[in-house]
Amino acid sequence: MRKVETKIDSTVPIKGSCHEDFQEVAETFAKNFDKYQEIGSSVCVVVDGEITVDLWAGHKNNERTNEWDENTLSVAFSSTKAALALCAHILIDRGQLNTKEKVTKYWPEYGKKGKEDTTVEMILNHSAGLPALKTQVKEGGFFDWDYMVELLENEEPFWIPGEETGYHMMTTGWLTGELVRRVSGKSLGKFFNDEISKPYNLDYWIGLPESEDERVAKVTPFVPSPSDKPSDFATAFRTNPNSMQRLSLKNTGGYDYNSKETYRAEIGGVGGITNARSLAGMLNPLAQNNEKLLSKSSVKRLSESNIKSDIDNMLLFPTNFSEGFMLHMDNRNTFEGEGGSFMIGPNAFGHVGFGGSSATFADPDYKMSFGYLVNKLGGEYLINERGQSLINASYNSISK
């Protein structure tokens, strides 16, 4: 595979390697720096086990004084949910966790205040009714696993579990993660490391060791323009202090995605730290469907819609999930602006991250896996044009 020429028409040098058939991906990646004033980014595409694109460029900080290099890591935000779901599905595949069973079979303390009949499936498909916490989270609460688990045990759901759906933006990390812990006897981060990250030689942690801190790019937050038209989510967030939208993002005990304490915590919904190479590498066995990580029947289940909403209670636009993974969602005709879609193949499954920060998916039809990370947030809740353009270019390249 040839190295990418730094003469690609871009304001920043593009580093890494790219197969000649995937030149469109390299060109799109370069254009993002000019068109969207990208700070730092990495993208990787793996096809049938071969890395066809492995690119990085830009800087690790907003001041642009620290270059993004081959070993730079970044916060994966909600793309972490793909790793989280994969941990659960390993246990499901082994017959140790059953999606049709009540959560109380594995976690008895969960069965109170209207949650007694919640099933594992409801936890995975975002219909469990706990998309946010109404109880005030103590300062630093996100760093205390047992504390967060106890809060969830004692919360009343926003709706009768299983009857509605609403994206569990933060809470799914502890809900699914506690099931993993109860069944496996290991913390979420340790289970992920032992079963996935270490065996597949990934640079991916849910709970980052202190030794890796300096590799992590600093996230630059999104600053809305006065001319921006607010989405329904943003309107609910701004106008209703008791809305699940505001509670999900603000009732977090002072969660700061750039703090070392956050790096260290096992925040399974949004706290994974990795690079694009490892995002794609993690899902490569599922794209190949080689039964090294999950059985063929499990991979088929991940491709199948488990719950499809006309309006998701949290995101306030239509969503489509399998058990823990996002599926193809094209809301361009029903959602104004960017960030309401995730357009991948009909049998592909993956996840995107807050503000267009990340995306990963596996497509068994093409034996392709994809990973993308940036450190500059947009205002979107699903993927934005920066990431979608790279997904489109990847499909265009593999279809030639």
Secondary structure, DSSP 8 states (H G I E B T S, - for coil): --B--TTSSSSS--EEEE-GGGHHHHHHHHHHHHHS---EEEEEEEETTEEEEEEEEEBSSTTS-SB--TT-BEE-GGGHHHHHHHHHHHHHHTTS--TTSBGGGT-GGG--TT-TT-BHHHHHTT-SS-SS--S---TTGGG-HHHHHHHHHT---SS-TTSS----TTTHHHHHHHHHHHHHSS-HHHHHIIIIITTTT---BSS--GGGGGGB---B-----TT----HHHHHHHH-TTSHHHHHHH-SSS--TTSHHHHHS--TTT--EE-HHHHHHHHHHHHHT-SSSS-HHHHHHHHS-SEEESS-TTTSS-EEESSSSB--B--TTTS-SSSSBB---TT-EEEEEGGGTEEEEEETTTTEEEEEEESB--S-SSB-HHHHHHHHHHHHHHT-
